[in-house]
Structure formats: C-alpha cells, structure tokens
Amino acid sequence: MARNVVCAQAFRAGCSLGVQFHPEITTAMVHGRIETGGVQQCVRHAWTPASC
C-alpha cells in the first residue's frame, strides 16, 4: 500500500494493516489523510471495509 525505493512501508494482510514506521498519529491526522486521497488509494489496492 506504500513503499519507497528500499522496501514496503505499509502493507495489508487480510483485514490487517502493517506498517514499517511508528503510527503514533491522532484521529485528526487519520481524517486528514483520508480527505487528501486515502480512500482512493485504498480502493486502488482493492481494500475496503466491505472486503474484510
């Protein structure tokens, strides 16, 4: 779901999300990421709450 030139930074396994970084974020930050294209990125990777 997210990668750089070195490795995958975020990945999905079933309904779980794994990350290679510290996810110490607030609810407001999550809402901001969703509003700036997060939903479209999840859909592009065929991941939606309905797919779980």
C-alpha positions, -999 to 999 in steps of 0.1 A, spaced: 0 0 0 30 23 5 66 18 -4 99 36 -11 130 26 -30 141 4 -1 111 -16 10 74 -17 16 63 8 42 27 -3 46 10 -35 36 -23 -53 40 -28 -89 51 -65 -98 51 -82 -71 72 -49 -61 90 -26 -32 81 11 -35 88 35 -6 88 73 -1 89 71 31 108 57 45 141 20 50 137 17 75 166 -10 96 150 -41 113 161 -77 108 149 -75 142 133 -44 131 113 -62 100 100 -91 121 89 -68 144 71 -51 116 52 -85 101 42 -96 135 30 -64 140 9 -67 108 -12 -65 80 13 -98 65 3 -88 64 -34 -55 48 -25 -72 20 -6 -97 15 -34 -69 13 -59 -54 -15 -38 -88 -33 -36 -91 -27 1 -124 -15 16 -141 -23 49 -165 -45 28 -136 -66 16 -129 -78 51 
